[in-house]
Amino acid sequence: MTPLAVLLVEDCDSDADLIERCLRKAGYDVTLDRVETAAELHAALAAPHWDIVLSDHNLPDLNASIALAHLHAAGLDLPFIVVSNTIGEETAVALMRAGAHDYVMKGDLARLGPAVARELKEAERRRQHRAAAQALRAAEERWNFALEGAGYGVWDWDIPNGQVLFSPCWRTIHGYAEHEVVPTATWRDSLVHPDDLPRLRAAMREHFSGASGRYKQEYRLRGRDGSWKWVLDNGTIVSRDGAGQPLRMICTHIDLTERKRIEEALRELNEQLESRVEARTRELRLAMDQIVESEKLASLGVLVAGVSHELNTPIGNMVLAATSLADKLAELTCAAEHNSLTRSGLLQGLHECLNASDIIARNGHRSNDLIESFKRVSVDQTSQRRRHFDLRTTVQDSLTALGARLRRAKAAVELRIPDGIMMDSYPGHLEQIINNIVMNSITHGFDGKPGGQIVIEASGADGMVELHYRDDGHGIPAEVQHRVFEPFYTTRLGKGGSGLGLSIVNNLVQAIFKGQLRLDSAPGQGVRLHFTFPAVTPQAAPGADEDQAGAALAS
C-alpha cells in the first residue's frame, strides 16, 4: 500500500472514518490527522510532512475557503480537495478558482480515490518542475557569476525578432548604462568598426548555414566614449525551427584591448630584439671573418714555409750540379786550349756533364711539380670556388704543402685513396679541412710523442663519398668530446691553439659539403674522424658561393 499523510478538516467522526476507509480501499496506507478549528489547522500546517489536505466546506469555526487561505499562507503546494455534502456548484467553482484542486460529494466517495491519485501525480509533477526550475536558476546564477567574474560579457539574440539582450558585463566593458543600450541587432551592428563589419556578417552567414560549428570573431567595437575596443565573440546557435532556420544565438563577449596592446608591445620588442640580434650577428660574423682570415693567413704561412723547405733540396741539388757542370766545362775548355785534351778525358768529362745536366733536369722537374702543387693549393684556398677535381690529388697536394711540418713532427701519412674518385665541389675548403685535422694531430695528438702515424682513406659509391681519418695520438677524453667542435674550445690556451680548427672543419662539412662528421676517440687510442658527403655538392643560389663559404666559417 502507498503511504499517505492526510490532513483532514472535518468535525464529524463518522464522516472522517468513512473517508479514511475509502482511502484505504483505494490502496493507501493512511496516516490521518483531523482538525476542526483555524488554530488547529494553523498548527498542523507547520508540520511539513503532509501529502494532501481534504476539507469539509462548513464547520462551526471553519470553512473550506478559510482552510485554503491558511494553506496558501503557509506557502505549501499540497493537493486541496473539498469533500462536502453542503457545497453548491457556484461555491465549488469559486473554490476551484481560489486554488482548490477538486471537490467530491460525500455521497459519491467512490470518486475520492481516483481524485486523490490524480492530484498526487499533479503535485509531484509540479514539485519536479519547481526543482528543475530551481536547478536551472542556480545553474544560470553560477554561470552568470562565473562569466561576470571572469569579465565575460554575454549577448542573447532573438533572431526572428531582432532583439538582443546584453548582459551587465557587456555594458560595463563598453561604458553603457542600462537605459542607454538599445536591445536590437541593428544597434549592435552600428557599433562595429566599418572595416570589420563585412567580415563579421560573412562569418555569421557561414555559421547560420551550418558550415561552421561555432561563431568566433575578433573585431573592433565603439564604446560610449567613442573609443574602439578589440573584442572577441564566441558563440553558437542554440535553437532552430523545423526548417533549420536559426531562432536564438548566444555569444560570450571578451575585451581584447589589453591583450592586443601587449601583443603589439611584444611585436615591437621582438622587432627590436631581431634588429639587435642582426646587428650582433653582423659584428660576430665580421669578427669571425677576421679570425678566419687569420687562420687562412696562418695556413698560407704554413704553405710558404712548406714551399721554402720543400724547394730547398731540389734547388740545392740544382745549384750543386750546375756548379759541378761549370767546373767540368771550364776544365775541358782549358785542356782544349793547351792541346792537352785526350779522347778519354773528353769522353769522361762529357759523361760527368751529362750526369750533372740530368741532376739539374730531374730536380728542376721536381721543383716545378712542387710549385704546381703549391699553386693549386694556394689558388683553391684563396678562391673558394667550386670545380671538378680528383679527391686523391687534392688531398695529396694538401699533404705535400704540409710536408715540412709532418717531417718535423716525425709523422708518417699513409694515403689510401684510390684514383678516380671525382668530386664537383670546393677543393679549397677540402684542403682546409685536411690542413686543420692534420695540424690538430700534430699539435695535440702527437704533442710530447716521438712521432705518429696518420691514415687517410676514402671510398665512393652511389653518389656519396666516405672519408676516414685516423691517427695514433693521445686521443680525446669522453667528457670533452662533445665540446671539440665548439668555437674557441682548446686545451692549449696560451700555447698557440685558437680553438677554431675543428669548429671550422665541422661547419665546412655541414654548411658547404652538406655532409656529416662523426668523432670516435678514447684516451691512448688516437682520433678517428668519419666524413660523409655528396660527391656533387648541392648547388647554392647563383653567386652565393662566397657568401655561403663565409657564413659557414663564421657560424
Summary of the structure (lengths in Angstrom):
residues: 555
radius of gyration: 53.9
end to end distance: 92.5
largest distance: 187.8
contacts: 1627
relative contact order: 0.05
helix: 54%
strand: 22%
